[in-house]
Amino acid sequence: MATLTPDRSELVRQFGLDKQNVGMLGRLLATGNIARAEEGPDGRMTAEVHIVPDQLVWDPSILVLPHGGELDIEFVNDDQNTHCALVPSNGDSQWMWLPNYSRGTIHVTLDGPGQYWFSSNIGNDEGRGLIGAIVVMGDVPASARLDRPPQPRP
């Protein structure tokens, strides 16, 4: 983490992404920003994600949700090239075409805590770095936990 800017390092630490099993996010997605989704009064969360012109980077590249639930992501393609958005959603994925200088909103449901990847899966966008992560904070509900002795936590 020595190569990260102090602000980014502090955000990675603040969101708890610098611990074992989640530290990879700060290393794999070392470009772009980190942002928290905004939660409305109804509990539905919203976020805006841009494609940075001529850089093949999502901004933010890491989106943090305080808990699982409904999320509306507005994707904005500020680039001169056509891209798309492929986003996970409870057992399925949502896909949206993003012609140059366009925008659109994807509605997804991510009930469980964890790390979810989103990308642009056309051309070689993923291979060139147009990938991002959605981190859903929280713990699994008691009804979904395995019946086993407590395990050590990192």
C-alpha positions in Angstrom: 0.0 0.0 0.0 3.0 2.3 0.0 2.3 3.4 -3.6 -1.1 4.7 -2.8 -1.9 8.3 -2.1 -2.5 9.1 1.6 -6.2 9.9 0.9 -6.8 6.7 -0.9 -4.9 4.7 1.7 -7.0 6.3 4.4 -10.2 5.4 2.6 -9.1 1.8 2.1 -8.4 1.6 5.8 -11.7 3.4 6.8 -13.8 1.0 4.8 -11.9 -2.0 6.2 -10.5 -3.0 2.8 -6.9 -3.3 4.1 -7.4 -6.5 6.0 -6.7 -10.1 5.0 -9.0 -11.3 2.2 -10.1 -7.8 1.2 -6.7 -6.1 0.8 -6.6 -7.3 -2.8 -9.0 -4.6 -3.7 -6.5 -1.9 -2.9 -3.9 -3.7 -4.9 -5.8 -4.9 -8.0 -7.8 -1.7 -8.4 -5.1 0.8 -7.7 -6.5 3.3 -10.0 -9.7 5.3 -9.7 -11.5 6.5 -6.6 -13.4 4.9 -3.8 -16.9 6.0 -3.0 -19.8 5.1 -0.7 -23.3 4.7 -2.2 -25.8 7.2 -1.0 -28.8 5.8 0.9 -32.2 7.2 0.4 -34.9 7.4 3.0 -36.5 4.3 1.6 -33.2 2.3 2.1 -32.5 2.2 -1.7 -29.0 3.1 -2.5 -27.7 5.2 -5.5 -24.3 5.8 -7.1 -22.9 7.4 -10.2 -19.9 5.8 -11.9 -18.0 7.4 -14.8 -15.7 6.0 -17.4 -12.7 8.4 -17.4 -11.8 9.7 -20.9 -8.8 8.0 -22.5 -7.9 6.0 -19.4 -10.1 2.9 -19.3 -10.9 3.4 -15.6 -14.2 3.5 -13.7 -14.5 6.5 -11.3 -15.1 5.3 -8.7 -13.5 1.9 -9.3 -14.5 0.7 -5.8 -18.1 1.3 -4.7 -18.9 0.6 -1.0 -22.4 -0.2 0.1 -23.1 0.0 3.9 -25.4 -3.0 3.7 -27.1 -5.3 1.2 -30.2 -4.2 -0.7 -31.4 -2.4 -3.8 -28.9 -0.3 -5.7 -29.4 2.1 -8.7 -26.1 2.8 -10.5 -26.0 5.6 -13.1 -23.2 4.8 -15.5 -21.7 7.7 -17.5 -19.5 7.1 -20.5 -17.3 10.2 -20.8 -15.0 8.4 -23.2 -14.8 8.7 -27.0 -15.2 4.9 -27.4 -18.1 2.7 -26.9 -18.2 0.5 -23.7 -20.8 -1.3 -21.7 -21.5 -2.1 -18.0 -21.8 -5.7 -16.7 -23.0 -5.7 -13.1 -23.9 -8.6 -10.8 -27.4 -8.9 -9.3 -28.6 -11.7 -7.1 -28.0 -14.8 -9.2 -28.0 -12.9 -12.5 -26.2 -10.1 -14.2 -27.4 -6.8 -15.6 -25.9 -5.5 -18.9 -26.1 -2.1 -20.5 -24.7 -0.8 -23.7 -22.8 2.6 -23.3 -22.2 4.3 -26.6 -19.7 7.2 -26.4 -20.9 10.2 -24.4 -24.0 8.3 -23.1 -25.4 7.5 -19.7 -27.9 5.0 -18.3 -29.1 3.5 -15.0 -28.9 -0.2 -13.9 -31.0 -1.5 -11.1 -29.4 -4.3 -9.1 -30.0 -6.2 -5.9 -27.1 -7.4 -3.8 -28.5 -9.0 -0.7 -25.4 -10.6 0.8 -22.2 -9.0 2.1 -19.1 -9.5 0.0 -17.1 -8.4 -3.0 -18.7 -8.2 -6.4 -17.0 -7.3 -9.7 -18.3 -5.1 -12.5 -16.8 -4.4 -15.8 -17.1 -3.6 -19.5 -16.9 -6.9 -21.2 -16.6 -5.8 -24.8 -13.4 -5.7 -26.9 -10.5 -6.0 -24.5 -11.9 -3.5 -21.9 -11.5 -5.9 -19.0 -8.0 -6.9 -20.0 -7.0 -3.3 -20.3 -8.3 -2.4 -16.8 -11.9 -1.4 -17.1 -13.0 -3.4 -14.0 -14.3 -2.3 -10.7 -15.7 -3.7 -7.4 -18.8 -3.3 -5.3 -18.1 -4.0 -1.7 -21.2 -4.8 0.4 -20.5 -4.4 4.1 -22.1 -6.2 6.9 -22.4 -9.8 8.0 -24.5 -12.7 6.8 -27.9 -13.1 8.5 -28.1 -15.7 11.3 -30.4 -17.8 9.1 -27.7 -18.1 6.4 -24.8 -19.0 8.7 -23.4 -22.5 8.7 -24.0 -24.6 11.8 -20.4 -25.0 12.9 -18.1 -23.8 15.7 -17.0 -20.1 15.6 -14.1 -19.6 13.2 -11.2 -17.2 13.8 -11.6 -13.9 12.0 -8.8 -11.9 10.4 
